Amino acid sequence: MARIAGVNIPTNKRVEIALTYIHGIGPAKAVEICDKIGITRERRMAELSDAEVISIREAIDSDYMVEGDLRREVSMNIKRLMDLGCYRGLRHRKRLPVRGQRTHTNARTRKGPAKPIAGKKK
């Protein structure tokens, strides 16, 4: 099992799919990495040589922000918004939707399970 950026990569999957297991690499970036290194996307991770896995690891380390660094940057950006006290920061602080979605109904993912209100029977 290959280990890239601190993540165990599944060996039986195609290279472009297996690279998406790394936080910060989606399908488009996975294809871009494969093209840059010159690995066909249809090959399986188990078929790659150690040199090819090392070249993938080096390409990711040099060109992309992934895993811990990316999570840290995102959390610092959110913390900065909260410290500024701007609208988006206030929404993050109150754990409400940030991007203009309605909250009268829906928004259950962000707000959590519905809390019953006493005496609200019809």
Backbone torsions as a table, in degrees:
resi	resn	phi	psi	omega
1	MET	NA	125.3	-179.9
2	ALA	-77.4	147.2	178.9
3	ARG	-124.5	113.1	-179.2
4	ILE	-125.1	129.7	178.0
5	ALA	55.6	34.2	177.6
6	GLY	78.5	12.8	-178.5
7	VAL	-120.5	133.6	174.6
8	ASN	-75.1	120.4	-178.5
9	ILE	-92.8	128.9	179.1
10	PRO	-64.6	137.5	-173.4
11	THR	-85.1	-24.0	-173.9
12	ASN	-89.0	1.5	-178.6
13	LYS	-98.9	161.2	176.2
14	ARG	-66.4	155.3	-173.3
15	VAL	-59.8	-45.6	-176.2
16	GLU	-66.8	-29.5	177.6
17	ILE	-78.7	-42.1	-176.5
18	ALA	-64.6	-34.4	-179.2
19	LEU	-68.1	-22.7	-179.8
20	THR	-73.0	-7.8	175.4
21	TYR	-71.0	-14.1	178.5
22	ILE	-86.2	128.9	179.7
23	HIS	-64.7	122.9	-179.9
24	GLY	106.8	-6.9	176.7
25	ILE	-118.9	115.3	177.6
26	GLY	-102.9	-169.5	-178.7
27	PRO	-59.5	-41.8	-177.4
28	ALA	-66.9	-44.7	179.4
29	LYS	-67.8	-33.8	178.0
30	ALA	-63.4	-43.1	177.3
31	VAL	-64.0	-41.5	179.7
32	GLU	-61.6	-41.3	178.9
33	ILE	-65.7	-44.2	179.5
34	CYS	-61.2	-42.6	-180.0
35	ASP	-66.9	-39.3	-178.5
36	LYS	-64.1	-39.8	-177.6
37	ILE	-84.1	-25.4	179.4
38	GLY	92.5	28.0	177.7
39	ILE	-100.3	132.4	177.4
40	THR	-69.9	140.1	-173.8
41	ARG	-71.3	-19.3	-176.4
42	GLU	-79.8	-14.8	-179.6
43	ARG	-69.0	151.7	178.0
44	ARG	-89.0	156.3	179.9
45	MET	-62.9	-33.5	-179.5
46	ALA	-67.0	-24.9	-178.0
47	GLU	-81.3	-12.8	-176.9
48	LEU	-76.5	144.8	175.7
49	SER	-80.4	168.3	179.0
50	ASP	-62.7	-36.3	-179.8
51	ALA	-64.5	-38.5	179.2
52	GLU	-69.0	-38.8	177.9
53	VAL	-64.9	-40.6	178.2
54	ILE	-64.3	-40.0	179.1
55	SER	-66.1	-36.8	175.3
56	ILE	-63.0	-46.4	-179.6
57	ARG	-59.4	-44.7	-180.0
58	GLU	-66.2	-39.2	179.4
59	ALA	-64.2	-40.5	179.6
60	ILE	-68.3	-43.8	-178.8
61	ASP	-63.3	-37.2	-175.0
62	SER	-82.8	-33.6	-169.3
63	ASP	-107.8	-20.1	-171.5
64	TYR	-126.9	147.4	172.5
65	MET	-95.8	118.3	-175.3
66	VAL	-134.5	166.6	174.3
67	GLU	49.1	-122.0	-170.7
68	GLY	-60.0	-43.1	179.8
69	ASP	-62.5	-42.4	-179.4
70	LEU	-67.3	-44.6	178.4
71	ARG	-60.9	-41.2	-179.8
72	ARG	-64.1	-43.3	-179.3
73	GLU	-64.8	-42.5	179.7
74	VAL	-63.3	-44.2	-179.7
75	SER	-67.3	-33.6	177.3
76	MET	-69.1	-36.3	176.9
77	ASN	-63.8	-42.0	178.9
78	ILE	-66.5	-42.0	179.3
79	LYS	-63.0	-38.6	178.3
80	ARG	-62.1	-43.8	178.3
81	LEU	-62.4	-39.8	-179.9
82	MET	-67.9	-39.0	179.4
83	ASP	-68.0	-35.4	178.6
84	LEU	-66.0	-32.4	-178.0
85	GLY	80.5	20.8	177.4
86	CYS	-75.0	173.3	-175.1
87	TYR	-57.2	-47.6	-179.4
88	ARG	-62.7	-36.8	177.9
89	GLY	-65.9	-39.4	178.1
90	LEU	-65.1	-39.4	179.1
91	ARG	-65.0	-40.4	176.1
92	HIS	-62.3	-43.1	-177.0
93	ARG	-62.6	-38.7	-179.5
94	LYS	-85.2	-0.3	-178.1
95	ARG	57.6	45.6	176.0
96	LEU	-114.2	165.7	178.2
97	PRO	-58.9	140.6	-172.0
98	VAL	-97.4	-27.0	-168.1
99	ARG	-104.4	33.5	170.2
100	GLY	87.4	10.8	179.1
101	GLN	-73.6	159.6	-180.0
102	ARG	-75.7	151.9	179.6
103	THR	-125.1	-6.4	179.0
104	HIS	-59.1	-50.3	169.6
105	THR	-121.2	167.9	-179.7
106	ASN	66.9	-157.7	-175.7
107	ALA	61.4	24.9	-177.1
108	ARG	-70.3	-28.7	178.6
109	THR	-62.6	-43.8	-176.5
110	ARG	-80.2	-38.3	-174.9
111	LYS	-86.1	-18.3	-177.6
112	GLY	93.6	-178.3	-178.2
113	PRO	-64.7	150.6	-176.8
114	ALA	-64.1	137.1	179.5
115	LYS	-101.0	126.9	-179.2
116	PRO	-69.4	145.0	178.8
117	ILE	-106.5	128.6	-176.4
118	ALA	-68.0	135.4	175.8
119	GLY	79.3	13.9	-179.1
120	LYS	-103.7	61.2	178.3
121	LYS	-109.6	144.4	180.0
122	LYS	-99.2	NA	NA
